[in-house]
């Protein structure tokens, strides 16, 4: 996917100013930068949630997208398993909730935490449900915007390893402000500057 001359302004502030970037197939690109540098704006443009003021993104038309947003965006009344199953194709995974349970167990969620409404889970547990949902979705591009925020260090280490393994061979954009998180992921690392 090619991003060419991507520009986005909010009022007189230019958040993205003629950004050029290639997202290589099967590779995780890591985006870093200070608050306000356009990281989330870039994610929202790629996800079709925000129009650019100028520039183009080629190779995205008709693509299937998955995302971990800064907010969990879960269906509060559904269980962890049901939230993940919402994004699955009508194939084997939908018919086999045990595959979903196994993925949730891999990030430390098991037992009654899988069946009660996610509204009753802690923030860190909810975050892990959102991450597993994106990892299990069949997508041409996976966008992860600060996916590990709110996780304690031990859990974060476990979840980062899981995400790194699941992203192998997939095209992904990982947004973080944490150099230690960025270092866990191979592929190009791109820094965005402060807004002008």
N, C-alpha and C positions, 0 to 999 in steps of 0.2 A: 504494500500500500504506500502510495506516494502522497505526501503532504507538501503542497507547493504554495508559497506566498501567503500562508494562512494568517489572517489579521482579524482581531476582534477588539473593539473599543467599547468601553462603558463610559459614556459622557466624553470627557476630554482625556481619559486615561486609556492608553493603548496597552491592553493586557497581553495580546499576542501581536507581534509586529513582523509580518512577512516571514513567518516560520516555515522552514523547509526541513523535512524529516522523512526518512524512509523507515517503514516498519517492515522488517524482513520476515518472509514466510517462515513459520516454525521457530521463531526466535522471540525471546522476551526482551523488549526495549525498556530500560529503566529511565524514568524522567524524575529529575530532582530540581529543586529551586526553592527560594524563600516564599513565604506566604504572599499571595498577590501576584506571583510571577506567571500565572496562566495555566498551571498544571490541571486544575479541575475544569477550567474553561476548555482546554484542549480535549479532555475526556468527554465533556458534554457535547462538543461539536462532533467528535467521532461517533458518539452514540446517537446522534440525530436529535438531541434535546435542545440544542442551541445553534442558531445559524451563524456562520461566519460573516464578517463584513466584507471580506475579500479573500481570494485564494481558493484552492481546490483540494479535494481529497479524491484520489483515483484508486480504484480497486476495492471500494467499499460498497458499491451498488449491489443490492441483493444479498449482502453478507449477513450471516447469522451472528448476533452479538450476545455476549454475556458480560455481566459487570458486577463488581463489588463497589458500591457507592460508599461515601463517607458515612452515610446513614445506612442502617441495616436493611430497611425497606422490606420487612417481612410481613406476611399476613398474620396479624397478632393472634387470631383465634385458632389458627392451625398449628399442628405439632411441627417439630423439627423435620420429621420424615415427610410430612405432607407438604411443607414449604419447599423442600428440595424436589419432590416429585412433580411439582407444578411446572418445572422447566424442562422436564425430560421428554424425549420423543415418545411416541406411542409404542416403542419397541420393548426390548427385554427389561430395561431398567424400570419402566413403569409397572411391568408385571411382577417384578421381583424387588419388593421393598427391602429385602435383606441386603441388596447391593448398596442401597442408600444407608442403611444402618451401619454397614461396614465402613463406609467413607466417614460417617459421623464419628464412629468409634476411633478411627485413625487420628482424629483431632481431639479426642478425649471426651466425647459425649456418648453416654450409654444409659441403659436402664430407663427410669421414669422420665429422664430429661428428653428422651426421644418422643414421648407420647403426650406429654402435657402441652397446653398452648404455649407458644414461644413468648407470649406476654408474661409468663411466669418464670422465664429464665433470666439469669443475670446478663449484664451487658456483654461480658466476655463470651458467654455461651451463645448468645444471639449472634455475635460477630462471627463465631465459628460456623453457625448454620448458614449465614449469608455467604461465607467463603466456600463452603462445600457446595452450596447451590450453584455458584458460578463455575466451580471446577467440574461439576458433573454435567453442566449444560453442553450440548454439542454446538460449538461456536466456531466461526471463522476468525473472530477477533474477541479476545477477552481483555477487558479493561478493569484494572484494579486500582482504585483511588484510595490511598492510605489504608490498605486492607487490614493491617495488623494493629491499628490503634486500639487502645483499650485492653490489650492482652497483657497479662503479667509476663515477665521475662521467660519463665520456663515454658509456659503455654505458647508464647510467641515463637520460641525456638522450634518447638514441635510443629506448629502450624506452618511456619515458613518452609521447613523441610518438606512437608506434605504438598504445599503449593508449588514449590520448585519442581518436585517430582511430577506433579500433575500437569505442569505447563510444558514439560519436555516435548518438543516437536510441535508446539502450538504457537500461533502468532498472538502475542500479548503485549500490553502496555501496562507497566507497573509504575505507579506514582508514589513517591515517598519523599520525606524530608530528612530521613534518617540514613546517614552513610553506612551504618552497620547493616541495616536491612538491604540496602542497595548492593552491598558487597556479597550478599548471599546468592545473588542472581547473575548469571553470565549473560552475555549479550551487550549491545551498545548501551552506554550510560550517557544521557544527554542532560545538560544543565540549562534551565531557563533563567533568564535574568529578571531583575525586579521590574515592576511596571513603570512606564514613562508617563 
